[in-house]
């Protein structure tokens, strides 16, 4: 991509300088502390980090541990020894019970199917709109963007009550389309995409314009490929929110065969009255969290980047 | 002609190209706005409409009743209680989680060998499903759980009772849910704060150090606090909106009980619609909740200006 800097006007030059200087500032901002940290201070800080990480991991640790044990009771005092009463065969026996309970494989597939469709469509729609708001100049841009952001403030039930009524009228209660469609329009994705497209130097696109590419071509051939991290981040966010969504499926779904995992877990929790069978419950919880954790481990960088993008000004 | 204007793109491309840009832009935002109209804007208007009706979609029993829904909701003691309950919850959770998120960010913003892995672990609750996490926390607060057998026997700062059945206690069930949500959402806001901290130019810290701003308190008071005002507003507003719509955790853990101790507006709205089939009252209650959110957040008008300008 040839940058035509030779005939820059003063306006564009200042813009270029601004882009460069702001990218520098970002680099310098990443330097953690300007003071040299003593060895003692550094080890104290790291000790604090490790302690916090342990505190935060203990609930999940027990969850995993419990799915390798057979006792249905929580146990008192809580046994956190990883070698006490745990075995693979216990895990397999718990797994067989959970997997055979109700429609667990179907619930899993429902969750995967719904999340996949929601992610693909929501990210695509969000990217198109985010690009238009960041880069294309059109009448009504600000007011429309404001309208998109304003949807973030609308409490969930204001929308959901009507959506439920629509689904009743359309006969879409207890259907996949009824489950998926309301989850697709996402202001967060639009905002995230817009923020990212704003960070791409506009000189790249300007050069493409001079080469005669039309705005649509510029998006698909140049800007979208440059925005891969933003696509990744918004795909992950959408996946997490769709995978974890509880309230809309609770309204929309009426038969156990259509359950997604959060509904299934809640159903499973009440399966034995007030007594929760903790070994099976924790195994079910573990396998419902596995896809999230895998995606998180692989894409941790994009998570952090995405939240940072939505959390800072331009 | 002004040279800068001449080379800027609007004029470099002719007026027909400008139309191409506009048309492309509308084509790009069209899918979003179709979905927004169908599943956000129109539902909002429709909810507003049915809030003035006796509305029962199953028996086609629909007639105009004016403000009756609003009045009966506002006269319903359990609704008023749920609003006060959630405001109390929001105040406690937002305050503590904002401070906690800030201090977690100050800690985890240090680039040290341990920071990446530990930060990733701390962030886990923020990505886990609220239902799954709530179920784990039923165990944490159960009589045989983590709190009773691991925390209180060793550390009991607040003089809490030993062997309490936390989630069945009218006194402790709601604070238990507060504690859980502070614990699980603080890491999310920590990441927003880390982004804010990294956006502070290091020159400012250097210059301040030369001016004698060296102690942690002074750095907090004169640098972090004023520089992170935007971030804090964002964290507080997102926290408010999230807290006021508390539902999943309460539904899964206590179902509004014991004896209404954890009853929140979304439980009320859910029950009106799905247990009593009074959708009009449900819609009216939702709009009252909307008004509460607007009142709490629109005081931050400058913030929204900055957000749209960004």
Boltz contact constraints between the chains, C-beta under 6 A:
constraints:
  - contact:
      token1: [A, 9]
      token2: [B, 3]
      max_distance: 6.0
  - contact:
      token1: [A, 9]
      token2: [B, 4]
      max_distance: 6.0
  - contact:
      token1: [A, 9]
      token2: [B, 7]
      max_distance: 6.0
  - contact:
      token1: [A, 10]
      token2: [B, 4]
      max_distance: 6.0
  - contact:
      token1: [A, 11]
      token2: [B, 4]
      max_distance: 6.0
  - contact:
      token1: [A, 25]
      token2: [B, 201]
      max_distance: 6.0
  - contact:
      token1: [A, 28]
      token2: [B, 202]
      max_distance: 6.0
  - contact:
      token1: [A, 29]
      token2: [B, 198]
      max_distance: 6.0
  - contact:
      token1: [A, 29]
      token2: [B, 199]
      max_distance: 6.0
  - contact:
      token1: [A, 30]
      token2: [B, 198]
      max_distance: 6.0
  - contact:
      token1: [A, 31]
      token2: [B, 202]
      max_distance: 6.0
  - contact:
      token1: [A, 32]
      token2: [B, 110]
      max_distance: 6.0
  - contact:
      token1: [A, 32]
      token2: [B, 111]
      max_distance: 6.0
  - contact:
      token1: [A, 34]
      token2: [B, 202]
      max_distance: 6.0
  - contact:
      token1: [A, 34]
      token2: [B, 205]
      max_distance: 6.0
  - contact:
      token1: [A, 34]
      token2: [B, 206]
      max_distance: 6.0
  - contact:
      token1: [A, 42]
      token2: [B, 112]
      max_distance: 6.0
  - contact:
      token1: [A, 45]
      token2: [B, 110]
      max_distance: 6.0
  - contact:
      token1: [A, 46]
      token2: [B, 112]
      max_distance: 6.0
  - contact:
      token1: [A, 46]
      token2: [B, 114]
      max_distance: 6.0
  - contact:
      token1: [A, 48]
      token2: [B, 107]
      max_distance: 6.0
  - contact:
      token1: [A, 49]
      token2: [B, 114]
      max_distance: 6.0
  - contact:
      token1: [A, 49]
      token2: [B, 115]
      max_distance: 6.0
  - contact:
      token1: [A, 49]
      token2: [B, 118]
      max_distance: 6.0
  - contact:
      token1: [A, 50]
      token2: [B, 114]
      max_distance: 6.0
  - contact:
      token1: [A, 50]
      token2: [B, 118]
      max_distance: 6.0
  - contact:
      token1: [A, 52]
      token2: [B, 122]
      max_distance: 6.0
  - contact:
      token1: [A, 53]
      token2: [B, 118]
      max_distance: 6.0
  - contact:
      token1: [A, 53]
      token2: [B, 121]
      max_distance: 6.0
  - contact:
      token1: [A, 53]
      token2: [B, 122]
      max_distance: 6.0
  - contact:
      token1: [A, 56]
      token2: [B, 121]
      max_distance: 6.0
  - contact:
      token1: [A, 56]
      token2: [B, 122]
      max_distance: 6.0
  - contact:
      token1: [A, 57]
      token2: [B, 121]
      max_distance: 6.0
  - contact:
      token1: [A, 59]
      token2: [B, 136]
      max_distance: 6.0
  - contact:
      token1: [A, 63]
      token2: [B, 136]
      max_distance: 6.0
  - contact:
      token1: [A, 74]
      token2: [B, 139]
      max_distance: 6.0
  - contact:
      token1: [A, 74]
      token2: [B, 142]
      max_distance: 6.0
  - contact:
      token1: [A, 74]
      token2: [B, 144]
      max_distance: 6.0
  - contact:
      token1: [A, 74]
      token2: [B, 145]
      max_distance: 6.0
  - contact:
      token1: [A, 75]
      token2: [B, 144]
      max_distance: 6.0
  - contact:
      token1: [A, 76]
      token2: [B, 144]
      max_distance: 6.0
  - contact:
      token1: [A, 76]
      token2: [B, 149]
      max_distance: 6.0
  - contact:
      token1: [A, 77]
      token2: [B, 149]
      max_distance: 6.0
  - contact:
      token1: [A, 78]
      token2: [B, 146]
      max_distance: 6.0
  - contact:
      token1: [A, 78]
      token2: [B, 149]
      max_distance: 6.0
  - contact:
      token1: [A, 78]
      token2: [B, 150]
      max_distance: 6.0
  - contact:
      token1: [A, 125]
      token2: [B, 31]
      max_distance: 6.0
  - contact:
      token1: [A, 125]
      token2: [B, 32]
      max_distance: 6.0
  - contact:
      token1: [A, 128]
      token2: [B, 28]
      max_distance: 6.0
  - contact:
      token1: [A, 129]
      token2: [B, 29]
      max_distance: 6.0
  - contact:
      token1: [A, 129]
      token2: [B, 32]
      max_distance: 6.0
  - contact:
      token1: [A, 132]
      token2: [B, 25]
      max_distance: 6.0
  - contact:
      token1: [A, 132]
      token2: [B, 28]
      max_distance: 6.0
  - contact:
      token1: [A, 132]
      token2: [B, 29]
      max_distance: 6.0
  - contact:
      token1: [A, 136]
      token2: [B, 21]
      max_distance: 6.0
  - contact:
      token1: [A, 136]
      token2: [B, 25]
      max_distance: 6.0
  - contact:
      token1: [A, 138]
      token2: [B, 22]
      max_distance: 6.0
  - contact:
      token1: [A, 138]
      token2: [B, 25]
      max_distance: 6.0
  - contact:
      token1: [A, 146]
      token2: [B, 308]
      max_distance: 6.0
  - contact:
      token1: [A, 151]
      token2: [B, 40]
      max_distance: 6.0
  - contact:
      token1: [A, 155]
      token2: [B, 245]
      max_distance: 6.0
  - contact:
      token1: [A, 155]
      token2: [B, 289]
      max_distance: 6.0
  - contact:
      token1: [A, 155]
      token2: [B, 290]
      max_distance: 6.0
  - contact:
      token1: [A, 155]
      token2: [B, 293]
      max_distance: 6.0
  - contact:
      token1: [A, 156]
      token2: [B, 245]
      max_distance: 6.0
  - contact:
      token1: [A, 157]
      token2: [B, 269]
      max_distance: 6.0
  - contact:
      token1: [A, 157]
      token2: [B, 286]
      max_distance: 6.0
  - contact:
      token1: [A, 158]
      token2: [B, 44]
      max_distance: 6.0
  - contact:
      token1: [A, 158]
      token2: [B, 47]
      max_distance: 6.0
  - contact:
      token1: [A, 158]
      token2: [B, 286]
      max_distance: 6.0
  - contact:
      token1: [A, 158]
      token2: [B, 290]
      max_distance: 6.0
  - contact:
      token1: [A, 159]
      token2: [B, 40]
      max_distance: 6.0
  - contact:
      token1: [A, 159]
      token2: [B, 43]
      max_distance: 6.0
  - contact:
      token1: [A, 161]
      token2: [B, 47]
      max_distance: 6.0
  - contact:
      token1: [A, 161]
      token2: [B, 282]
      max_distance: 6.0
  - contact:
      token1: [A, 161]
      token2: [B, 283]
      max_distance: 6.0
  - contact:
      token1: [A, 162]
      token2: [B, 43]
      max_distance: 6.0
  - contact:
      token1: [A, 162]
      token2: [B, 46]
      max_distance: 6.0
  - contact:
      token1: [A, 162]
      token2: [B, 47]
      max_distance: 6.0
  - contact:
      token1: [A, 163]
      token2: [B, 43]
      max_distance: 6.0
  - contact:
      token1: [A, 165]
      token2: [B, 57]
      max_distance: 6.0
  - contact:
      token1: [A, 168]
      token2: [B, 57]
      max_distance: 6.0
  - contact:
      token1: [A, 182]
      token2: [B, 39]
      max_distance: 6.0
  - contact:
      token1: [A, 184]
      token2: [B, 35]
      max_distance: 6.0
  - contact:
      token1: [A, 185]
      token2: [B, 35]
      max_distance: 6.0
  - contact:
      token1: [A, 185]
      token2: [B, 36]
      max_distance: 6.0
  - contact:
      token1: [A, 185]
      token2: [B, 39]
      max_distance: 6.0
  - contact:
      token1: [A, 215]
      token2: [B, 21]
      max_distance: 6.0
  - contact:
      token1: [A, 215]
      token2: [B, 24]
      max_distance: 6.0
  - contact:
      token1: [A, 216]
      token2: [B, 24]
      max_distance: 6.0
  - contact:
      token1: [A, 240]
      token2: [B, 127]
      max_distance: 6.0
  - contact:
      token1: [A, 244]
      token2: [B, 129]
      max_distance: 6.0
  - contact:
      token1: [A, 246]
      token2: [B, 131]
      max_distance: 6.0
  - contact:
      token1: [A, 246]
      token2: [B, 248]
      max_distance: 6.0
  - contact:
      token1: [A, 247]
      token2: [B, 247]
      max_distance: 6.0
  - contact:
      token1: [A, 262]
      token2: [B, 129]
      max_distance: 6.0
  - contact:
      token1: [A, 262]
      token2: [B, 131]
      max_distance: 6.0
  - contact:
      token1: [A, 265]
      token2: [B, 131]
      max_distance: 6.0
  - contact:
      token1: [A, 266]
      token2: [B, 131]
      max_distance: 6.0
  - contact:
      token1: [A, 266]
      token2: [B, 252]
      max_distance: 6.0
  - contact:
      token1: [A, 269]
      token2: [B, 135]
      max_distance: 6.0
  - contact:
      token1: [A, 285]
      token2: [B, 132]
      max_distance: 6.0
  - contact:
      token1: [A, 285]
      token2: [B, 135]
      max_distance: 6.0
  - contact:
      token1: [A, 288]
      token2: [B, 132]
      max_distance: 6.0
  - contact:
      token1: [A, 289]
      token2: [B, 128]
      max_distance: 6.0
  - contact:
      token1: [A, 289]
      token2: [B, 132]
      max_distance: 6.0
  - contact:
      token1: [A, 292]
      token2: [B, 127]
      max_distance: 6.0
  - contact:
      token1: [A, 296]
      token2: [B, 127]
      max_distance: 6.0
  - contact:
      token1: [A, 300]
      token2: [B, 120]
      max_distance: 6.0
  - contact:
      token1: [A, 304]
      token2: [B, 191]
      max_distance: 6.0
  - contact:
      token1: [A, 307]
      token2: [B, 191]
      max_distance: 6.0
  - contact:
      token1: [A, 307]
      token2: [B, 192]
      max_distance: 6.0
  - contact:
      token1: [A, 308]
      token2: [B, 195]
      max_distance: 6.0
  - contact:
      token1: [A, 311]
      token2: [B, 192]
      max_distance: 6.0
  - contact:
      token1: [A, 311]
      token2: [B, 195]
      max_distance: 6.0
  - contact:
      token1: [A, 312]
      token2: [B, 195]
      max_distance: 6.0
  - contact:
      token1: [A, 312]
      token2: [B, 199]
      max_distance: 6.0
  - contact:
      token1: [A, 313]
      token2: [B, 310]
      max_distance: 6.0
  - contact:
      token1: [A, 314]
      token2: [B, 310]
      max_distance: 6.0
